Amino acid sequence: MPIYKMKGSKNGKQKYRVRINYTDTSGRQHQIDRVVYGSTEAKTLEAQLQKEYSSGSQVNIGNRMTVKSLYDEYMAVKKNDVRITSYDKTRRNLERYVIPYLGNIRLDRLSAPTLQTWKQTIANQGLSSTTQRNQYGELRALLNYAVKMEYIARNPLITVGNFKDKNFTPPKDKINYYTPEEFLQYINEARNIAEQKNTLTDWGYYVFFSIAYYTGMRKGEINALKWSDIDGNMINVRRSVSQKIKGVEIIESPPKNKTSYRTIQIPAPLKEILDEHHDRYRAATKFEYSDNLRVCGGTRCLGDTALDNKNKEFAKKAGLPHIRIHDFRHSHASLLANEGINIQEIARRLGHSKIEQTWNTYSHLYPREEERAIKILDGIKQEKRVKNV
């Protein structure tokens, strides 16, 4: 029944993992892991767990484990299995919408009526249907883990069912994007402002939105882009950054999924922009040039808030409606779709894990294909028959 020293500390106390093994009355083997801070606290916890779970007297871990204890174990496992951005999203959802209401309840007392009450509490908070259903999904995954570990026999949340969307509206076909003409208006204003201020940061905003439109890369992928990722006329997407992790300024991680690792050919207009910007970096006295500098931020990333503000400023100067930064990704895909580019190539450039995702978003942007289909069908004519009088 060992105590392991771990990396990290809190309030000056060392972090420890306490682990014990025990056999329940049905003969099943179990392992209990707990994290605690302080040597004395670790020894006290070990003695407590040993007393509670020794001699096979414990009928089942689920009879004593609370939802909060399950959450702690679940998150410790999840931290090694998913990207830190996904981990942080789960942490925020469970800590905000689950633990405050269910955290002190033991798993064996987590009944359908209790979970129905939780659902009603969440429903009364005025959240969107999507947010409600996301919270259901997070709690279901947590309890599915309890089933997997044999802490409970079944997931009682499945009996209760998911939130219903009472205000269902058909999905919108329209997505926001800039046409090539609109984008040129927008990016010319961005360039004008960069020329006036003539700082690497202001040129960085201009280059950022140029990359977004010409490649369809995600915001985090562009912010993570280094000069070492550009090889001739190819961009190698190998990393992403997030600036929304609690207590951390930025986190660099692998791209969103396996297919997000991709190589994108650079179109001629963007190649010219990047070459010009590369020359600025080499001439800069602000820092010594290195291929490890970020293309749009130098030694650090462009801030999310600053990017949002610049996006609004450029749109206003150009006399255009404001679209989100993510909509530049839509603009890239929409341009290619309207020109009849194969949907599979669009999915590859965007780094989508499933082509269905690309098709569901952009299929309505294939008007020429629809016209061609109708033309083919119009050509199938039946012979006219003369009626016998």
C-alpha positions as CSV (number, residue, x, y, z in Angstrom):
1,M,0.0,0.0,0.0
2,P,2.6,2.6,-1.2
3,I,2.8,6.3,-1.1
4,Y,4.3,7.9,-4.2
5,K,5.9,11.3,-4.4
6,M,4.6,13.3,-7.4
7,K,5.7,16.4,-9.2
8,G,4.0,19.6,-7.8
9,S,3.1,21.2,-4.6
10,K,0.4,23.4,-3.0
11,N,0.8,25.9,-0.2
12,G,4.4,24.7,0.3
13,K,3.3,21.0,0.7
14,Q,4.6,18.2,-1.5
15,K,2.1,16.3,-3.7
16,Y,1.7,12.6,-3.1
17,R,-0.4,9.7,-4.6
18,V,-1.7,7.2,-2.1
19,R,-2.6,3.8,-3.6
20,I,-4.2,0.7,-2.0
21,N,-5.5,-2.6,-3.4
22,Y,-8.4,-4.5,-1.9
23,T,-10.8,-7.4,-2.7
24,D,-14.5,-6.8,-2.3
25,T,-17.0,-9.4,-1.0
26,S,-17.7,-10.6,-4.5
27,G,-14.1,-11.4,-5.0
28,R,-13.3,-8.5,-7.4
29,Q,-10.0,-6.8,-7.3
30,H,-9.9,-3.0,-6.9
31,Q,-7.3,-0.3,-6.7
32,I,-7.9,3.0,-4.9
33,D,-5.8,6.1,-5.9
34,R,-6.0,9.4,-4.1
35,V,-3.9,12.5,-4.4
36,V,-3.1,14.6,-1.3
37,Y,-0.6,17.3,-0.3
38,G,1.8,16.9,2.6
39,S,3.7,13.9,4.0
40,T,1.6,13.7,7.2
41,E,-1.6,13.9,5.3
42,A,-0.5,11.1,2.9
43,K,0.2,8.8,5.8
44,T,-3.1,9.6,7.5
45,L,-5.0,9.0,4.3
46,E,-3.2,5.7,3.7
47,A,-4.2,4.5,7.2
48,Q,-7.8,5.6,6.7
49,L,-8.1,3.9,3.3
50,Q,-6.5,0.8,4.7
51,K,-9.0,0.6,7.5
52,E,-12.0,1.2,5.3
53,Y,-11.1,-1.3,2.6
54,S,-9.2,-4.0,4.4
55,S,-10.1,-7.7,4.9
56,G,-12.6,-7.7,2.1
57,S,-15.1,-5.9,4.3
58,Q,-16.0,-3.3,1.8
59,V,-18.9,-4.5,-0.3
60,N,-18.2,-2.2,-3.2
61,I,-16.3,1.0,-3.8
62,G,-19.4,2.6,-5.3
63,N,-21.1,2.5,-1.8
64,R,-18.6,5.0,-0.4
65,M,-17.2,6.9,-3.4
66,T,-18.8,10.3,-4.0
67,V,-19.2,12.0,-7.3
68,K,-16.5,14.4,-6.4
69,S,-14.1,11.5,-5.7
70,L,-15.0,9.9,-8.9
71,Y,-14.4,13.3,-10.7
72,D,-10.9,13.6,-9.2
73,E,-10.0,10.1,-10.4
74,Y,-11.6,10.6,-13.8
75,M,-9.8,13.8,-14.5
76,A,-6.4,12.4,-13.4
77,V,-6.9,9.6,-16.1
78,K,-8.3,12.0,-18.7
79,K,-5.4,14.4,-18.4
80,N,-3.1,11.8,-20.1
81,D,-5.6,10.8,-22.8
82,V,-6.8,14.0,-24.4
83,R,-5.4,17.4,-25.5
84,I,-5.1,20.0,-22.7
85,T,-7.8,22.1,-24.3
86,S,-10.3,19.2,-24.3
87,Y,-9.3,18.4,-20.7
88,D,-9.8,22.0,-19.6
89,K,-13.2,22.2,-21.3
90,T,-14.4,19.1,-19.4
91,R,-12.9,20.4,-16.2
92,R,-14.8,23.7,-16.5
93,N,-18.1,22.1,-17.4
94,L,-18.0,19.5,-14.6
95,E,-16.8,22.0,-12.0
96,R,-19.5,24.5,-12.9
97,Y,-22.6,22.4,-13.7
98,V,-22.1,19.0,-12.0
99,I,-19.9,19.1,-8.9
100,P,-21.7,21.9,-7.1
101,Y,-25.0,19.9,-7.3
102,L,-23.9,16.3,-7.2
103,G,-20.4,16.3,-5.7
104,N,-21.2,15.2,-2.2
105,I,-23.6,12.4,-3.3
106,R,-22.4,8.8,-3.0
107,L,-22.5,6.8,-6.3
108,D,-24.9,4.1,-4.8
109,R,-27.3,6.9,-4.0
110,L,-27.2,8.5,-7.4
111,S,-30.7,7.6,-8.4
112,A,-32.8,8.6,-11.4
113,P,-34.9,11.0,-9.2
114,T,-31.7,12.7,-8.0
115,L,-30.4,13.1,-11.6
116,Q,-33.8,14.3,-12.7
117,T,-33.6,17.0,-10.1
118,W,-30.1,17.9,-11.4
119,K,-31.5,18.2,-14.9
120,Q,-34.3,20.5,-13.7
121,T,-31.8,22.7,-11.9
122,I,-29.7,23.0,-15.0
123,A,-32.8,23.6,-17.2
124,N,-33.8,26.5,-14.9
125,Q,-30.5,28.4,-15.5
126,G,-31.5,29.8,-18.9
127,L,-28.8,28.0,-20.8
128,S,-29.1,27.2,-24.5
129,S,-30.2,23.8,-25.6
130,T,-26.7,23.1,-26.9
131,T,-25.1,24.0,-23.6
132,Q,-27.6,21.8,-21.6
133,R,-27.0,18.8,-23.8
134,N,-23.2,19.3,-23.5
135,Q,-23.5,19.2,-19.7
136,Y,-25.5,16.0,-20.0
137,G,-22.8,14.5,-22.2
138,E,-20.0,15.4,-19.8
139,L,-21.9,13.8,-16.8
140,R,-22.8,10.7,-18.9
141,A,-19.1,10.3,-19.8
142,L,-18.1,10.6,-16.1
143,L,-20.7,8.0,-15.0
144,N,-19.7,5.7,-17.9
145,Y,-16.2,5.7,-16.5
146,A,-17.7,4.6,-13.1
147,V,-19.4,1.7,-14.9
148,K,-16.2,0.8,-16.8
149,M,-14.3,0.7,-13.5
150,E,-17.1,-1.4,-11.9
151,Y,-17.8,1.2,-9.3
152,I,-21.5,1.0,-10.3
153,A,-23.4,-1.6,-12.2
154,R,-25.1,0.8,-14.7
155,N,-25.3,4.4,-15.6
156,P,-28.5,5.9,-14.1
157,L,-28.3,9.0,-16.2
158,I,-29.3,7.0,-19.3
159,T,-32.7,6.2,-17.7
160,V,-33.3,9.9,-17.2
161,G,-32.4,10.8,-20.8
162,N,-30.9,13.9,-22.4
163,F,-32.4,17.4,-22.4
164,K,-35.0,18.1,-25.1
165,D,-34.8,21.0,-27.4
166,K,-38.2,22.6,-27.0
167,N,-37.3,25.6,-29.2
168,F,-36.0,23.6,-32.1
169,T,-35.2,25.5,-35.3
170,P,-34.0,24.1,-38.5
171,P,-30.2,24.5,-39.0
172,K,-29.2,27.6,-40.9
173,D,-27.9,27.0,-44.4
174,K,-26.2,30.4,-44.4
175,I,-22.7,30.8,-43.0
176,N,-20.9,34.1,-42.7
177,Y,-17.9,34.6,-45.1
178,Y,-16.2,37.1,-47.2
179,T,-16.2,36.8,-51.0
180,P,-12.8,37.4,-52.7
181,E,-13.8,41.0,-53.5
182,E,-14.8,41.6,-49.9
183,F,-11.6,40.0,-48.6
184,L,-9.5,42.3,-50.8
185,Q,-11.3,45.3,-49.4
186,Y,-10.7,44.0,-45.9
187,I,-7.0,43.1,-46.3
188,N,-6.1,46.3,-48.1
189,E,-7.3,48.2,-45.1
190,A,-5.3,45.9,-42.8
191,R,-2.2,46.6,-44.9
192,N,-2.9,50.4,-44.9
193,I,-2.9,50.4,-41.1
194,A,0.2,48.2,-40.9
195,E,2.0,50.6,-43.3
196,Q,1.0,53.6,-41.2
197,K,2.1,52.1,-37.9
198,N,4.9,50.1,-39.4
199,T,5.5,47.8,-36.4
200,L,6.1,44.0,-36.5
201,T,3.0,43.5,-34.4
202,D,0.8,45.5,-36.8
203,W,2.2,43.7,-39.8
204,G,1.6,40.5,-37.9
205,Y,-2.2,41.2,-37.8
206,Y,-2.1,41.7,-41.6
207,V,-0.2,38.5,-42.2
208,F,-2.5,36.6,-39.7
209,F,-5.7,37.3,-41.6
210,S,-4.0,36.7,-44.9
211,I,-3.0,33.2,-43.8
212,A,-6.5,32.6,-42.4
213,Y,-8.2,33.4,-45.7
214,Y,-5.7,31.8,-48.1
215,T,-5.2,28.5,-46.1
216,G,-8.3,28.0,-43.9
217,M,-6.1,27.2,-40.9
218,R,-7.5,27.5,-37.4
219,K,-6.7,30.4,-35.2
220,G,-4.6,28.3,-32.9
221,E,-2.7,26.8,-35.8
222,I,-1.8,30.2,-37.2
223,N,-0.8,31.6,-33.9
224,A,1.5,28.5,-33.4
225,L,3.1,28.8,-36.8
226,K,6.8,29.3,-36.8
227,W,9.1,30.1,-39.7
228,S,10.6,26.6,-39.4
229,D,7.1,25.3,-40.5
230,I,7.3,27.0,-43.9
231,D,9.3,25.0,-46.4
232,G,9.4,26.7,-49.8
233,N,5.8,27.0,-51.0
234,M,4.4,24.6,-48.4
235,I,3.1,25.2,-44.8
236,N,3.5,22.3,-42.4
237,V,0.7,22.3,-39.8
238,R,2.3,20.6,-36.8
239,R,1.1,22.4,-33.7
240,S,-1.6,24.6,-32.2
241,V,-1.8,27.0,-29.2
242,S,-4.6,27.9,-26.9
243,Q,-4.9,31.1,-24.8
244,K,-7.9,30.1,-22.7
245,I,-6.5,27.6,-20.2
246,K,-7.1,28.6,-16.6
247,G,-3.9,29.9,-14.9
248,V,-1.7,29.6,-18.0
249,E,-1.0,32.3,-20.6
250,I,-0.7,30.0,-23.6
251,I,-0.4,26.3,-24.1
252,E,1.2,24.8,-27.2
253,S,-0.1,21.4,-28.1
254,P,-0.5,19.1,-31.1
255,P,-3.2,20.0,-33.7
256,K,-6.8,19.2,-33.0
257,N,-6.8,15.7,-34.4
258,K,-4.8,13.3,-36.5
259,T,-5.9,14.7,-39.8
260,S,-5.0,18.2,-38.6
261,Y,-1.4,17.3,-39.2
262,R,-1.2,18.4,-42.8
263,T,0.8,20.2,-45.5
264,I,-0.9,23.1,-47.3
265,Q,0.5,24.5,-50.6
266,I,0.9,28.3,-50.4
267,P,-0.9,30.2,-53.1
268,A,1.2,32.9,-54.9
269,P,-0.4,36.0,-53.3
270,L,0.2,34.6,-49.8
271,K,3.8,33.5,-50.7
272,E,4.5,37.1,-51.6
273,I,3.1,38.3,-48.3
274,L,5.1,35.8,-46.3
275,D,8.4,36.4,-48.1
276,E,8.0,40.1,-47.6
277,H,7.2,39.6,-43.9
278,H,10.2,37.2,-43.6
279,D,12.4,40.0,-44.8
280,R,11.0,42.3,-42.1
281,Y,12.0,39.8,-39.4
282,R,15.5,39.4,-40.7
283,A,15.9,43.2,-40.7
284,A,14.3,43.7,-37.3
285,T,16.5,45.0,-34.4
286,K,13.9,44.1,-31.8
287,F,15.3,40.6,-31.5
288,E,17.8,38.3,-33.1
289,Y,16.2,36.3,-35.9
290,S,15.5,32.6,-35.5
291,D,13.4,30.1,-37.4
292,N,11.7,29.4,-34.0
293,L,10.1,32.8,-34.0
294,R,6.4,32.8,-34.6
295,V,5.3,34.1,-38.0
296,C,2.7,36.4,-36.7
297,G,3.9,37.2,-33.2
298,G,7.6,36.9,-33.0
299,T,8.6,35.8,-29.5
300,R,4.9,35.4,-28.4
301,C,1.5,34.8,-29.9
302,L,-0.9,37.6,-30.9
303,G,-3.5,37.9,-28.2
304,D,-7.0,36.7,-28.7
305,T,-8.6,39.9,-27.6
306,A,-6.3,42.0,-29.7
307,L,-7.1,39.8,-32.8
308,D,-10.8,40.3,-32.2
309,N,-10.4,44.1,-31.9
310,K,-8.3,44.3,-35.0
311,N,-10.7,42.2,-36.9
312,K,-13.5,44.6,-36.1
313,E,-11.3,47.6,-36.9
314,F,-10.4,46.3,-40.4
315,A,-14.0,45.4,-41.2
316,K,-15.2,48.8,-40.1
317,K,-12.5,50.6,-42.1
318,A,-13.4,48.5,-45.2
319,G,-17.2,49.2,-44.8
320,L,-17.9,45.5,-44.4
321,P,-20.0,43.5,-41.9
322,H,-17.9,42.0,-39.1
323,I,-17.4,38.3,-39.2
324,R,-15.7,36.1,-36.6
325,I,-12.1,35.0,-37.0
326,H,-13.4,31.4,-37.5
327,D,-15.4,32.7,-40.4
328,F,-12.2,33.3,-42.4
329,R,-11.9,29.5,-42.4
330,H,-15.5,29.4,-43.8
331,S,-14.5,32.0,-46.3
332,H,-11.6,29.8,-47.6
333,A,-13.8,26.7,-47.8
334,S,-16.7,28.6,-49.4
335,L,-14.6,30.1,-52.1
336,L,-13.3,26.6,-53.0
337,A,-16.7,25.0,-52.8
338,N,-18.2,27.7,-55.1
339,E,-15.5,26.9,-57.6
340,G,-16.4,23.2,-57.6
341,I,-13.3,22.0,-55.8
342,N,-13.7,18.4,-54.6
343,I,-15.1,18.2,-51.1
344,Q,-12.4,15.8,-50.1
345,E,-9.7,18.2,-50.9
346,I,-11.5,21.0,-48.9
347,A,-11.7,18.6,-45.9
348,R,-8.0,17.8,-46.2
349,R,-7.0,21.5,-46.3
350,L,-9.2,22.2,-43.3
351,G,-7.9,19.2,-41.4
352,H,-11.3,17.8,-40.7
353,S,-11.3,14.3,-39.2
354,K,-14.5,13.3,-41.1
355,I,-15.5,14.3,-44.6
356,E,-19.1,14.3,-43.4
357,Q,-18.3,17.3,-41.2
358,T,-17.1,19.2,-44.3
359,W,-20.1,18.1,-46.4
360,N,-22.7,19.0,-43.8
361,T,-21.2,22.5,-43.5
362,Y,-20.6,23.4,-47.1
363,S,-22.7,21.1,-49.3
364,H,-25.2,23.9,-50.0
365,L,-22.4,25.9,-51.6
366,Y,-22.3,23.7,-54.6
367,P,-24.9,25.5,-56.8
368,R,-23.1,24.6,-60.0
369,E,-23.3,20.9,-59.2
370,E,-27.0,21.2,-58.5
371,E,-27.5,23.0,-61.9
372,R,-25.5,20.3,-63.7
373,A,-27.6,17.6,-62.0
374,I,-30.9,19.2,-63.0
375,K,-29.6,19.6,-66.6
376,I,-28.9,15.9,-66.7
377,L,-32.3,15.0,-65.3
378,D,-34.0,17.5,-67.7
379,G,-32.5,15.6,-70.6
380,I,-34.4,12.4,-69.7
381,K,-37.6,12.8,-71.6
382,Q,-40.4,10.3,-72.1
383,E,-41.9,9.7,-75.5
384,K,-45.3,11.4,-75.9
385,R,-48.1,9.0,-76.5
386,V,-51.1,9.7,-78.6
387,K,-54.3,8.8,-76.9
388,N,-56.7,6.6,-78.8
389,V,-60.0,8.3,-79.3
